Amino acid sequence: SRSPAWRAGEEWLIPDSPLVSIGTVDGPAEYQLTDVRGVVGLSDGRIVVADGASNTLRAFGPDGRYLWSSGRKGQGPGDFVRLARLARYRGDSLLAFDFTVGRRVFSVIGPTGRFARSWHPQNPDASPGSLRFIGAWEDGTVAMSVAPMARPSSPPRVIRLPAQLL
């Protein structure tokens, strides 16, 4: 960018102190966060944190107060083997990506923490490679990067998976 995309007075301001602080070293377990894999703000001000160590999603109110948890370590519906990424999805639902060698699963979690559905993403051109979740659009499509396995020094491609492949 050669110039700002905003006019004078519209730029972002960074406050001297945080608006809310979530997490603790000592204290209740629901506030102890380790290996944070994503943070999503919902339209009503709630904040959902993906905690990779516990494989849970934890929701907090706009004031930082704990509300609910979803998920756990496991391979069943709504469980995670390795919670890798979190994004807002189609309104205030959440899209969690569970990724380990041999396992790639997207899970949709509703705004109250209830598991809705899951699916395994497929590389649409069927070329071998490592898929990595980047983000989601409001229409339900997702962005993935594909790193080629045959030529590891080649840069990854970014692809947008259409909703019908999901």
C-alpha positions in Angstrom: 0.0 0.0 0.0 1.3 3.4 -0.9 -1.0 5.4 1.3 -3.4 4.7 4.2 -6.8 3.3 3.4 -8.4 5.7 6.0 -8.8 9.4 6.4 -7.5 11.5 9.3 -9.3 10.7 12.5 -10.3 7.1 11.3 -7.0 5.4 12.1 -6.8 2.7 14.8 -5.8 3.8 18.3 -4.0 1.5 20.7 -5.0 2.2 24.3 -2.5 2.4 27.1 -4.1 -0.6 28.9 -6.0 -3.6 27.6 -9.8 -3.4 27.4 -10.1 -6.9 28.8 -7.5 -9.5 30.0 -8.2 -13.2 29.9 -5.9 -15.9 31.4 -4.0 -16.6 34.6 -1.1 -18.6 35.7 -2.6 -19.5 39.1 -6.3 -19.6 39.6 -9.4 -21.5 38.2 -8.6 -24.0 35.5 -11.0 -22.4 33.0 -8.8 -19.3 33.0 -5.5 -21.1 32.6 -4.6 -21.0 28.9 -1.7 -22.8 27.3 -0.8 -23.0 23.6 -3.5 -20.6 22.3 -4.3 -21.5 18.7 -6.8 -18.8 17.9 -9.0 -16.1 19.3 -12.4 -15.1 17.8 -14.6 -12.2 18.7 -18.4 -12.8 18.3 -20.9 -10.1 17.4 -22.2 -9.7 20.9 -18.7 -9.1 22.3 -18.0 -12.6 23.6 -14.5 -13.9 23.0 -13.7 -17.5 22.2 -10.2 -18.9 22.7 -8.9 -22.1 21.2 -6.6 -23.7 23.8 -4.3 -26.2 22.1 -3.0 -27.8 25.3 -6.5 -28.9 26.6 -8.0 -29.2 23.1 -11.0 -27.0 24.2 -12.7 -23.9 23.0 -13.5 -21.5 25.9 -15.9 -18.6 25.7 -15.6 -15.5 27.8 -17.9 -12.5 28.1 -16.9 -9.0 27.0 -15.8 -8.4 30.6 -13.5 -11.6 30.5 -15.8 -13.7 32.7 -15.8 -17.4 31.8 -19.0 -18.7 30.1 -18.5 -22.2 28.7 -16.1 -24.8 27.2 -16.5 -27.1 24.2 -14.4 -30.0 23.1 -11.8 -32.2 24.7 -9.0 -34.5 23.7 -10.4 -37.4 21.7 -11.5 -38.6 18.3 -15.3 -38.4 18.6 -17.7 -35.7 17.3 -16.7 -32.4 18.7 -13.4 -33.8 20.1 -9.9 -32.8 19.0 -6.7 -34.7 18.6 -4.7 -31.5 18.0 -6.7 -28.3 17.9 -4.8 -26.3 15.3 -6.8 -23.2 14.3 -10.1 -21.4 15.0 -12.1 -19.0 12.8 -15.5 -17.3 12.9 -17.8 -19.1 10.5 -21.2 -18.1 9.0 -22.3 -15.6 11.5 -21.4 -16.4 15.0 -20.6 -20.1 14.6 -17.0 -21.3 15.0 -14.9 -23.4 12.6 -12.2 -25.4 14.4 -9.5 -27.2 12.5 -8.1 -30.4 14.0 -4.9 -31.5 12.3 -2.4 -34.3 12.9 -0.6 -36.6 10.6 -3.4 -38.6 8.9 -6.2 -36.6 10.4 -7.7 -33.3 9.0 -11.1 -32.5 10.4 -13.2 -29.3 10.4 -15.8 -29.0 13.2 -18.5 -26.4 13.3 -19.4 -25.3 16.8 -22.5 -23.2 17.4 -22.2 -19.8 19.3 -23.3 -21.6 22.6 -20.5 -24.2 22.3 -22.7 -27.0 20.9 -21.1 -29.3 18.3 -23.0 -29.0 15.0 -21.1 -31.1 12.3 -17.7 -32.0 11.0 -16.1 -32.9 7.7 -12.7 -33.9 6.2 -11.4 -31.4 3.7 -10.2 -32.7 0.3 -7.5 -31.2 -2.0 -9.7 -30.5 -5.0 -7.0 -31.1 -7.6 -5.9 -34.3 -5.9 -2.3 -33.5 -6.0 -0.4 -34.8 -3.0 0.5 -32.1 -0.6 0.0 -30.8 2.9 -3.2 -28.9 3.5 -3.2 -26.0 6.1 -6.3 -24.1 7.1 -5.9 -20.3 6.7 -9.4 -18.8 7.2 -13.1 -18.7 6.4 -15.5 -16.4 4.5 -19.1 -15.6 5.5 -20.4 -17.8 2.6 -18.9 -20.9 4.2 -16.0 -21.4 1.9 -12.5 -21.8 3.4 -9.0 -20.8 2.4 -6.3 -23.5 2.5 -2.7 -23.5 1.6 -1.3 -26.6 -0.2 2.4 -27.2 0.2 3.6 -29.7 -2.5 5.3 -32.8 -1.2 7.1 -33.7 -4.4 9.1 -30.4 -4.4 9.2 -29.2 -0.8 11.2 -26.1 -1.8 8.3 -24.9 -3.9 6.1 -22.2 -2.4 2.6 -23.3 -1.2 -0.4 -22.4 -3.2 -3.5 -20.8 -1.6 -6.8 -22.3 -2.7 -10.4 -21.5 -1.9 -12.5 -24.6 -1.4 -16.0 -24.1 -2.6 -18.9 -24.9 -0.2 -19.9 -28.0 -2.2 -16.5 -29.7 -1.4 -17.1 -29.1 2.3 
